[in-house]
Amino acid sequence: MRRIALVDANNFYVPCERIFQPALEGRPVVVLSNNDGCAVARSQEAKDLGVLIGQP
C-alpha cells in the first residue's frame, strides 16, 4: 500500500528561529529570503501588523 503525506509548513522558519533565540517568543518575527530579502515566513504577531509574504 502506498501512502502519501502532505505537510503544511506554514511559518515553519519562525518556530525554528524561536528555538535558537527564545527572546523572540511573543514578538513579531519575519524571516527573510537570502536572495532578495523578501519575507518568506511570518509569525502571527507580524501578520497582525500587516506584513505580507513576499514583501521586501
All heavy atoms as TSV, in Angstrom:
chain	resi	resn	atom	element	x	y	z
A	1	MET	N	N	0.834	-1.168	0.000
A	1	MET	CA	C	0.000	0.000	0.000
A	1	MET	C	C	0.889	1.246	0.000
A	1	MET	O	O	1.812	1.366	0.793
A	1	MET	CB	C	-0.911	-0.005	1.218
A	1	MET	CG	C	-1.730	1.255	1.324
A	1	MET	SD	S	-2.655	1.404	2.853
A	1	MET	CE	C	-3.984	0.303	2.529
A	2	ARG	N	N	0.618	2.160	-0.879
A	2	ARG	CA	C	1.371	3.412	-0.971
A	2	ARG	C	C	0.679	4.476	-0.126
A	2	ARG	O	O	-0.529	4.647	-0.194
A	2	ARG	CB	C	1.407	3.837	-2.434
A	2	ARG	CG	C	2.187	5.081	-2.671
A	2	ARG	CD	C	2.243	5.382	-4.145
A	2	ARG	NE	N	2.812	6.688	-4.341
A	2	ARG	CZ	C	2.805	7.330	-5.466
A	2	ARG	NH1	N	2.273	6.785	-6.523
A	2	ARG	NH2	N	3.341	8.514	-5.569
A	3	ARG	N	N	1.467	5.192	0.641
A	3	ARG	CA	C	0.923	6.264	1.477
A	3	ARG	C	C	1.572	7.577	1.096
A	3	ARG	O	O	2.772	7.636	0.832
A	3	ARG	CB	C	1.181	5.988	2.942
A	3	ARG	CG	C	0.451	4.770	3.396
A	3	ARG	CD	C	0.675	4.536	4.840
A	3	ARG	NE	N	0.061	3.252	5.172
A	3	ARG	CZ	C	-0.154	2.845	6.378
A	3	ARG	NH1	N	0.196	3.592	7.393
A	3	ARG	NH2	N	-0.709	1.687	6.607
A	4	ILE	N	N	0.785	8.608	1.091
A	4	ILE	CA	C	1.266	9.946	0.762
A	4	ILE	C	C	0.901	10.869	1.914
A	4	ILE	O	O	-0.217	10.827	2.421
A	4	ILE	CB	C	0.633	10.462	-0.546
A	4	ILE	CG1	C	1.030	9.544	-1.698
A	4	ILE	CG2	C	1.051	11.894	-0.822
A	4	ILE	CD1	C	0.346	9.861	-2.994
A	5	ALA	N	N	1.839	11.687	2.315
A	5	ALA	CA	C	1.588	12.648	3.390
A	5	ALA	C	C	1.791	14.056	2.862
A	5	ALA	O	O	2.725	14.325	2.105
A	5	ALA	CB	C	2.528	12.396	4.552
A	6	LEU	N	N	0.933	14.944	3.269
A	6	LEU	CA	C	1.052	16.358	2.940
A	6	LEU	C	C	1.318	17.105	4.239
A	6	LEU	O	O	0.537	17.014	5.185
A	6	LEU	CB	C	-0.226	16.877	2.283
A	6	LEU	CG	C	-0.281	18.380	2.031
A	6	LEU	CD1	C	0.793	18.774	1.025
A	6	LEU	CD2	C	-1.644	18.785	1.545
A	7	VAL	N	N	2.424	17.803	4.283
A	7	VAL	CA	C	2.784	18.542	5.481
A	7	VAL	C	C	2.733	20.024	5.158
A	7	VAL	O	O	3.429	20.499	4.255
A	7	VAL	CB	C	4.202	18.146	5.965
A	7	VAL	CG1	C	4.588	18.946	7.190
A	7	VAL	CG2	C	4.261	16.660	6.243
A	8	ASP	N	N	1.922	20.747	5.890
A	8	ASP	CA	C	1.827	22.189	5.713
A	8	ASP	C	C	2.803	22.838	6.681
A	8	ASP	O	O	2.615	22.790	7.890
A	8	ASP	CB	C	0.411	22.667	5.990
A	8	ASP	CG	C	0.242	24.159	5.782
A	8	ASP	OD1	O	1.206	24.813	5.331
A	8	ASP	OD2	O	-0.849	24.676	6.061
A	9	ALA	N	N	3.856	23.401	6.162
A	9	ALA	CA	C	4.894	24.008	6.996
A	9	ALA	C	C	4.695	25.518	7.093
A	9	ALA	O	O	5.633	26.292	6.982
A	9	ALA	CB	C	6.267	23.677	6.434
A	10	ASN	N	N	3.471	25.937	7.313
A	10	ASN	CA	C	3.155	27.353	7.442
A	10	ASN	C	C	3.951	27.963	8.597
A	10	ASN	O	O	3.883	27.482	9.721
A	10	ASN	CB	C	1.655	27.524	7.685
A	10	ASN	CG	C	1.227	28.960	7.634
A	10	ASN	OD1	O	1.877	29.799	7.033
A	10	ASN	ND2	N	0.111	29.249	8.265
A	11	ASN	N	N	4.698	28.989	8.298
A	11	ASN	CA	C	5.521	29.693	9.289
A	11	ASN	C	C	6.603	28.817	9.909
A	11	ASN	O	O	7.047	29.069	11.010
A	11	ASN	CB	C	4.658	30.270	10.410
A	11	ASN	CG	C	3.659	31.260	9.907
A	11	ASN	OD1	O	3.857	31.898	8.884
A	11	ASN	ND2	N	2.560	31.395	10.608
A	12	PHE	N	N	7.027	27.776	9.217
A	12	PHE	CA	C	7.971	26.810	9.774
A	12	PHE	C	C	9.254	27.466	10.282
A	12	PHE	O	O	9.766	27.092	11.342
A	12	PHE	CB	C	8.310	25.752	8.727
A	12	PHE	CG	C	9.382	24.802	9.166
A	12	PHE	CD1	C	9.118	23.838	10.122
A	12	PHE	CD2	C	10.649	24.882	8.637
A	12	PHE	CE1	C	10.091	22.959	10.540
A	12	PHE	CE2	C	11.633	24.001	9.047
A	12	PHE	CZ	C	11.353	23.042	9.999
A	13	TYR	N	N	9.781	28.424	9.575
A	13	TYR	CA	C	11.068	29.014	9.953
A	13	TYR	C	C	10.974	29.874	11.208
A	13	TYR	O	O	11.959	30.045	11.915
A	13	TYR	CB	C	11.650	29.823	8.803
A	13	TYR	CG	C	12.044	28.963	7.641
A	13	TYR	CD1	C	11.319	28.976	6.456
A	13	TYR	CD2	C	13.132	28.106	7.715
A	13	TYR	CE1	C	11.678	28.166	5.384
A	13	TYR	CE2	C	13.497	27.292	6.657
A	13	TYR	CZ	C	12.763	27.338	5.502
A	13	TYR	OH	O	13.105	26.530	4.450
A	14	VAL	N	N	9.813	30.415	11.499
A	14	VAL	CA	C	9.665	31.249	12.701
A	14	VAL	C	C	9.871	30.421	13.973
A	14	VAL	O	O	10.673	30.813	14.826
A	14	VAL	CB	C	8.314	31.990	12.700
A	14	VAL	CG1	C	8.089	32.689	14.027
A	14	VAL	CG2	C	8.272	32.999	11.559
A	15	PRO	N	N	9.209	29.279	14.139
A	15	PRO	CA	C	9.491	28.483	15.350
A	15	PRO	C	C	10.946	28.014	15.425
A	15	PRO	O	O	11.501	27.920	16.515
A	15	PRO	CB	C	8.549	27.284	15.234
A	15	PRO	CG	C	7.474	27.714	14.308
A	15	PRO	CD	C	8.095	28.713	13.388
A	16	CYS	N	N	11.559	27.765	14.272
A	16	CYS	CA	C	12.976	27.379	14.278
A	16	CYS	C	C	13.836	28.509	14.832
A	16	CYS	O	O	14.751	28.269	15.630
A	16	CYS	CB	C	13.433	27.013	12.868
A	16	CYS	SG	S	12.696	25.509	12.235
A	17	GLU	N	N	13.567	29.722	14.420
A	17	GLU	CA	C	14.317	30.874	14.944
A	17	GLU	C	C	14.064	31.045	16.431
A	17	GLU	O	O	14.978	31.351	17.191
A	17	GLU	CB	C	13.924	32.150	14.200
A	17	GLU	CG	C	14.468	32.238	12.796
A	17	GLU	CD	C	15.978	32.317	12.759
A	17	GLU	OE1	O	16.589	32.970	13.627
A	17	GLU	OE2	O	16.567	31.711	11.851
A	18	ARG	N	N	12.827	30.821	16.863
A	18	ARG	CA	C	12.494	30.996	18.274
A	18	ARG	C	C	13.143	29.928	19.149
A	18	ARG	O	O	13.387	30.172	20.328
A	18	ARG	CB	C	10.986	31.001	18.455
A	18	ARG	CG	C	10.375	32.308	17.974
A	18	ARG	CD	C	8.893	32.328	18.152
A	18	ARG	NE	N	8.374	33.673	17.900
A	18	ARG	CZ	C	7.097	33.943	17.746
A	18	ARG	NH1	N	6.198	32.987	17.827
A	18	ARG	NH2	N	6.713	35.190	17.512
A	19	ILE	N	N	13.409	28.765	18.600
A	19	ILE	CA	C	14.105	27.725	19.373
A	19	ILE	C	C	15.513	28.200	19.725
A	19	ILE	O	O	15.974	28.044	20.849
A	19	ILE	CB	C	14.162	26.401	18.596
A	19	ILE	CG1	C	12.784	25.758	18.587
A	19	ILE	CG2	C	15.203	25.453	19.186
A	19	ILE	CD1	C	12.676	24.543	17.706
A	20	PHE	N	N	16.196	28.806	18.745
A	20	PHE	CA	C	17.574	29.252	18.962
A	20	PHE	C	C	17.660	30.617	19.633
A	20	PHE	O	O	18.699	30.969	20.181
A	20	PHE	CB	C	18.332	29.259	17.637
A	20	PHE	CG	C	18.510	27.884	17.063
A	20	PHE	CD1	C	17.805	27.490	15.950
A	20	PHE	CD2	C	19.357	26.971	17.664
A	20	PHE	CE1	C	17.947	26.211	15.426
A	20	PHE	CE2	C	19.516	25.693	17.159
A	20	PHE	CZ	C	18.809	25.318	16.036
A	21	GLN	N	N	16.566	31.381	19.574
A	21	GLN	CA	C	16.543	32.705	20.189
A	21	GLN	C	C	15.240	32.858	20.986
A	21	GLN	O	O	14.291	33.490	20.514
A	21	GLN	CB	C	16.638	33.791	19.127
A	21	GLN	CG	C	17.921	33.734	18.329
A	21	GLN	CD	C	17.994	34.864	17.328
A	21	GLN	OE1	O	17.766	36.022	17.678
A	21	GLN	NE2	N	18.303	34.531	16.094
A	22	PRO	N	N	15.165	32.295	22.175
A	22	PRO	CA	C	13.927	32.321	22.961
A	22	PRO	C	C	13.401	33.724	23.261
A	22	PRO	O	O	12.215	33.895	23.520
A	22	PRO	CB	C	14.309	31.604	24.261
A	22	PRO	CG	C	15.510	30.798	23.931
A	22	PRO	CD	C	16.223	31.540	22.835
A	23	ALA	N	N	14.242	34.739	23.199
A	23	ALA	CA	C	13.793	36.113	23.450
A	23	ALA	C	C	12.796	36.582	22.394
A	23	ALA	O	O	12.096	37.575	22.601
A	23	ALA	CB	C	14.994	37.059	23.493
A	24	LEU	N	N	12.700	35.871	21.269
A	24	LEU	CA	C	11.766	36.249	20.209
A	24	LEU	C	C	10.339	35.787	20.488
A	24	LEU	O	O	9.417	36.189	19.779
A	24	LEU	CB	C	12.223	35.671	18.865
A	24	LEU	CG	C	13.558	36.177	18.340
A	24	LEU	CD1	C	13.919	35.452	17.047
A	24	LEU	CD2	C	13.506	37.677	18.104
A	25	GLU	N	N	10.148	34.955	21.485
A	25	GLU	CA	C	8.817	34.436	21.794
A	25	GLU	C	C	7.867	35.582	22.123
A	25	GLU	O	O	8.181	36.465	22.924
A	25	GLU	CB	C	8.892	33.475	22.980
A	25	GLU	CG	C	7.637	32.680	23.185
A	25	GLU	CD	C	7.325	31.765	22.022
A	25	GLU	OE1	O	8.243	31.121	21.493
A	25	GLU	OE2	O	6.146	31.713	21.635
A	26	GLY	N	N	6.709	35.609	21.452
A	26	GLY	CA	C	5.706	36.648	21.686
A	26	GLY	C	C	5.965	37.944	20.951
A	26	GLY	O	O	5.181	38.880	21.077
A	27	ARG	N	N	7.040	38.016	20.193
A	27	ARG	CA	C	7.375	39.228	19.442
A	27	ARG	C	C	7.149	38.976	17.957
A	27	ARG	O	O	7.249	37.841	17.500
A	27	ARG	CB	C	8.834	39.608	19.673
A	27	ARG	CG	C	9.126	39.835	21.161
A	27	ARG	CD	C	10.515	40.272	21.376
A	27	ARG	NE	N	10.611	41.637	20.871
A	27	ARG	CZ	C	11.698	42.371	20.915
A	27	ARG	NH1	N	12.791	41.878	21.419
A	27	ARG	NH2	N	11.709	43.590	20.452
A	28	PRO	N	N	6.867	40.027	17.177
A	28	PRO	CA	C	6.723	39.837	15.729
A	28	PRO	C	C	8.048	39.386	15.118
A	28	PRO	O	O	9.087	39.980	15.367
A	28	PRO	CB	C	6.345	41.223	15.202
A	28	PRO	CG	C	5.980	42.025	16.388
A	28	PRO	CD	C	6.625	41.393	17.571
A	29	VAL	N	N	8.009	38.301	14.338
A	29	VAL	CA	C	9.208	37.768	13.701
A	29	VAL	C	C	8.935	37.599	12.215
A	29	VAL	O	O	7.903	37.055	11.828
A	29	VAL	CB	C	9.615	36.404	14.307
A	29	VAL	CG1	C	10.827	35.835	13.590
A	29	VAL	CG2	C	9.872	36.534	15.793
A	30	VAL	N	N	9.858	38.083	11.392
A	30	VAL	CA	C	9.785	37.903	9.946
A	30	VAL	C	C	11.111	37.304	9.504
A	30	VAL	O	O	12.173	37.816	9.838
A	30	VAL	CB	C	9.545	39.249	9.214
A	30	VAL	CG1	C	9.519	39.048	7.715
A	30	VAL	CG2	C	8.259	39.896	9.692
A	31	VAL	N	N	11.042	36.199	8.772
A	31	VAL	CA	C	12.239	35.556	8.237
A	31	VAL	C	C	12.342	35.942	6.775
A	31	VAL	O	O	11.375	35.811	6.019
A	31	VAL	CB	C	12.176	34.026	8.397
A	31	VAL	CG1	C	13.412	33.380	7.807
A	31	VAL	CG2	C	12.022	33.659	9.871
A	32	LEU	N	N	13.507	36.444	6.372
A	32	LEU	CA	C	13.718	36.934	5.011
A	32	LEU	C	C	14.475	35.919	4.163
A	32	LEU	O	O	15.263	35.131	4.684
A	32	LEU	CB	C	14.501	38.251	5.049
A	32	LEU	CG	C	13.892	39.362	5.891
A	32	LEU	CD1	C	14.810	40.572	5.905
A	32	LEU	CD2	C	12.510	39.726	5.397
A	33	SER	N	N	14.257	35.975	2.862
A	33	SER	CA	C	14.986	35.102	1.940
A	33	SER	C	C	16.419	35.578	1.801
A	33	SER	O	O	16.733	36.746	2.060
A	33	SER	CB	C	14.304	35.080	0.571
A	33	SER	OG	O	14.444	36.331	-0.064
A	34	ASN	N	N	17.290	34.679	1.384
A	34	ASN	CA	C	18.698	35.027	1.197
A	34	ASN	C	C	18.920	35.889	-0.042
A	34	ASN	O	O	19.796	36.741	-0.055
A	34	ASN	CB	C	19.543	33.761	1.063
A	34	ASN	CG	C	19.698	33.046	2.371
A	34	ASN	OD1	O	19.552	33.629	3.423
A	34	ASN	ND2	N	19.961	31.763	2.303
A	35	ASN	N	N	18.161	35.645	-1.087
A	35	ASN	CA	C	18.428	36.300	-2.367
A	35	ASN	C	C	17.966	37.743	-2.435
A	35	ASN	O	O	18.722	38.625	-2.809
A	35	ASN	CB	C	17.788	35.508	-3.509
A	35	ASN	CG	C	18.388	34.134	-3.640
A	35	ASN	OD1	O	19.533	33.930	-3.265
A	35	ASN	ND2	N	17.633	33.204	-4.151
A	36	ASP	N	N	16.714	37.981	-2.088
A	36	ASP	CA	C	16.167	39.325	-2.313
A	36	ASP	C	C	15.645	39.997	-1.052
A	36	ASP	O	O	15.133	41.101	-1.109
A	36	ASP	CB	C	15.070	39.277	-3.374
A	36	ASP	CG	C	13.981	38.279	-3.056
A	36	ASP	OD1	O	13.987	37.737	-1.933
A	36	ASP	OD2	O	13.121	38.041	-3.917
A	37	GLY	N	N	15.751	39.359	0.080
A	37	GLY	CA	C	15.331	39.976	1.337
A	37	GLY	C	C	13.828	40.106	1.484
A	37	GLY	O	O	13.352	40.973	2.210
A	38	CYS	N	N	13.071	39.254	0.826
A	38	CYS	CA	C	11.613	39.284	0.944
A	38	CYS	C	C	11.170	38.322	2.048
A	38	CYS	O	O	11.806	37.313	2.299
A	38	CYS	CB	C	10.957	38.897	-0.372
A	38	CYS	SG	S	11.191	40.129	-1.655
A	39	ALA	N	N	10.054	38.639	2.663
A	39	ALA	CA	C	9.526	37.821	3.754
A	39	ALA	C	C	9.108	36.444	3.243
A	39	ALA	O	O	8.330	36.343	2.299
A	39	ALA	CB	C	8.343	38.524	4.403
A	40	VAL	N	N	9.648	35.397	3.850
A	40	VAL	CA	C	9.273	34.027	3.479
A	40	VAL	C	C	8.499	33.335	4.601
A	40	VAL	O	O	7.853	32.329	4.361
A	40	VAL	CB	C	10.495	33.178	3.073
A	40	VAL	CG1	C	11.126	33.711	1.811
A	40	VAL	CG2	C	11.508	33.094	4.189
A	41	ALA	N	N	8.567	33.864	5.815
A	41	ALA	CA	C	7.802	33.329	6.936
A	41	ALA	C	C	7.522	34.465	7.909
A	41	ALA	O	O	8.360	35.345	8.102
A	41	ALA	CB	C	8.565	32.212	7.628
A	42	ARG	N	N	6.327	34.427	8.505
A	42	ARG	CA	C	5.930	35.469	9.454
A	42	ARG	C	C	5.261	34.831	10.652
A	42	ARG	O	O	4.546	33.854	10.513
A	42	ARG	CB	C	4.901	36.414	8.818
A	42	ARG	CG	C	5.299	36.984	7.515
A	42	ARG	CD	C	4.085	37.501	6.763
A	42	ARG	NE	N	3.231	36.363	6.386
A	42	ARG	CZ	C	1.957	36.459	6.047
A	42	ARG	NH1	N	1.373	37.622	6.016
A	42	ARG	NH2	N	1.250	35.398	5.724
A	43	SER	N	N	5.497	35.398	11.810
A	43	SER	CA	C	4.770	34.948	12.993
A	43	SER	C	C	3.376	35.561	12.956
A	43	SER	O	O	3.103	36.497	12.189
A	43	SER	CB	C	5.502	35.384	14.262
A	43	SER	OG	O	5.495	36.795	14.363
A	44	GLN	N	N	2.498	35.037	13.807
A	44	GLN	CA	C	1.140	35.594	13.862
A	44	GLN	C	C	1.187	37.063	14.266
A	44	GLN	O	O	0.412	37.882	13.764
A	44	GLN	CB	C	0.269	34.801	14.839
A	44	GLN	CG	C	-1.178	35.233	14.835
A	44	GLN	CD	C	-1.820	35.055	13.467
A	44	GLN	OE1	O	-1.715	34.004	12.861
A	44	GLN	NE2	N	-2.480	36.085	12.976
A	45	GLU	N	N	2.120	37.415	15.132
A	45	GLU	CA	C	2.251	38.820	15.557
A	45	GLU	C	C	2.612	39.711	14.371
A	45	GLU	O	O	2.110	40.832	14.256
A	45	GLU	CB	C	3.317	38.944	16.653
A	45	GLU	CG	C	2.990	38.212	17.939
A	45	GLU	CD	C	3.421	36.753	17.937
A	45	GLU	OE1	O	3.950	36.259	16.931
A	45	GLU	OE2	O	3.227	36.114	18.976
A	46	ALA	N	N	3.481	39.241	13.480
A	46	ALA	CA	C	3.859	40.009	12.293
A	46	ALA	C	C	2.686	40.098	11.315
A	46	ALA	O	O	2.460	41.142	10.699
A	46	ALA	CB	C	5.070	39.389	11.606
A	47	LYS	N	N	1.930	39.006	11.193
A	47	LYS	CA	C	0.738	39.037	10.320
A	47	LYS	C	C	-0.247	40.088	10.823
A	47	LYS	O	O	-0.849	40.806	10.024
A	47	LYS	CB	C	0.060	37.667	10.311
A	47	LYS	CG	C	0.817	36.621	9.557
A	47	LYS	CD	C	0.056	35.302	9.655
A	47	LYS	CE	C	0.812	34.176	9.033
A	47	LYS	NZ	N	0.083	32.891	9.156
A	48	ASP	N	N	-0.429	40.141	12.144
A	48	ASP	CA	C	-1.363	41.117	12.742
A	48	ASP	C	C	-0.931	42.548	12.470
A	48	ASP	O	O	-1.764	43.458	12.445
A	48	ASP	CB	C	-1.493	40.882	14.235
A	48	ASP	CG	C	-2.171	39.561	14.569
A	48	ASP	OD1	O	-2.823	38.972	13.665
A	48	ASP	OD2	O	-2.034	39.102	15.716
A	49	LEU	N	N	0.387	42.753	12.258
A	49	LEU	CA	C	0.898	44.097	11.929
A	49	LEU	C	C	0.778	44.419	10.453
A	49	LEU	O	O	1.097	45.522	10.033
A	49	LEU	CB	C	2.356	44.217	12.375
A	49	LEU	CG	C	2.599	44.228	13.875
A	49	LEU	CD1	C	4.090	44.183	14.168
A	49	LEU	CD2	C	1.963	45.469	14.504
A	50	GLY	N	N	0.355	43.433	9.634
A	50	GLY	CA	C	0.149	43.665	8.210
A	50	GLY	C	C	1.308	43.308	7.318
A	50	GLY	O	O	1.313	43.678	6.141
A	51	VAL	N	N	2.308	42.598	7.827
A	51	VAL	CA	C	3.439	42.170	6.996
A	51	VAL	C	C	2.952	41.055	6.064
A	51	VAL	O	O	2.342	40.089	6.510
A	51	VAL	CB	C	4.617	41.673	7.850
A	51	VAL	CG1	C	5.751	41.176	6.970
A	51	VAL	CG2	C	5.097	42.767	8.777
A	52	LEU	N	N	3.214	41.197	4.771
A	52	LEU	CA	C	2.766	40.238	3.772
A	52	LEU	C	C	3.907	39.342	3.294
A	52	LEU	O	O	5.065	39.752	3.310
A	52	LEU	CB	C	2.183	40.973	2.566
A	52	LEU	CG	C	1.030	41.931	2.842
A	52	LEU	CD1	C	0.666	42.691	1.591
A	52	LEU	CD2	C	-0.161	41.182	3.394
A	53	ILE	N	N	3.551	38.109	2.888
A	53	ILE	CA	C	4.543	37.200	2.293
A	53	ILE	C	C	5.056	37.835	1.019
A	53	ILE	O	O	4.285	38.398	0.234
A	53	ILE	CB	C	3.900	35.832	2.000
A	53	ILE	CG1	C	3.770	35.048	3.275
A	53	ILE	CG2	C	4.682	35.030	0.980
A	53	ILE	CD1	C	5.071	34.540	3.859
A	54	GLY	N	N	6.360	37.770	0.796
A	54	GLY	CA	C	6.953	38.333	-0.396
A	54	GLY	C	C	7.252	39.818	-0.313
A	54	GLY	O	O	7.845	40.395	-1.213
A	55	GLN	N	N	6.857	40.416	0.783
A	55	GLN	CA	C	7.098	41.856	0.963
A	55	GLN	C	C	8.564	42.090	1.296
A	55	GLN	O	O	9.111	41.433	2.159
A	55	GLN	CB	C	6.204	42.372	2.090
A	55	GLN	CG	C	6.256	43.848	2.315
A	55	GLN	CD	C	5.244	44.291	3.387
A	55	GLN	OE1	O	4.503	43.501	3.940
A	55	GLN	NE2	N	5.231	45.566	3.651
A	56	PRO	N	N	9.200	43.036	0.588
A	56	PRO	CA	C	10.619	43.325	0.904
A	56	PRO	C	C	10.765	44.043	2.241
A	56	PRO	O	O	9.852	44.643	2.718
A	56	PRO	CB	C	11.083	44.212	-0.241
A	56	PRO	CG	C	9.881	44.618	-0.986
A	56	PRO	CD	C	8.728	43.786	-0.531
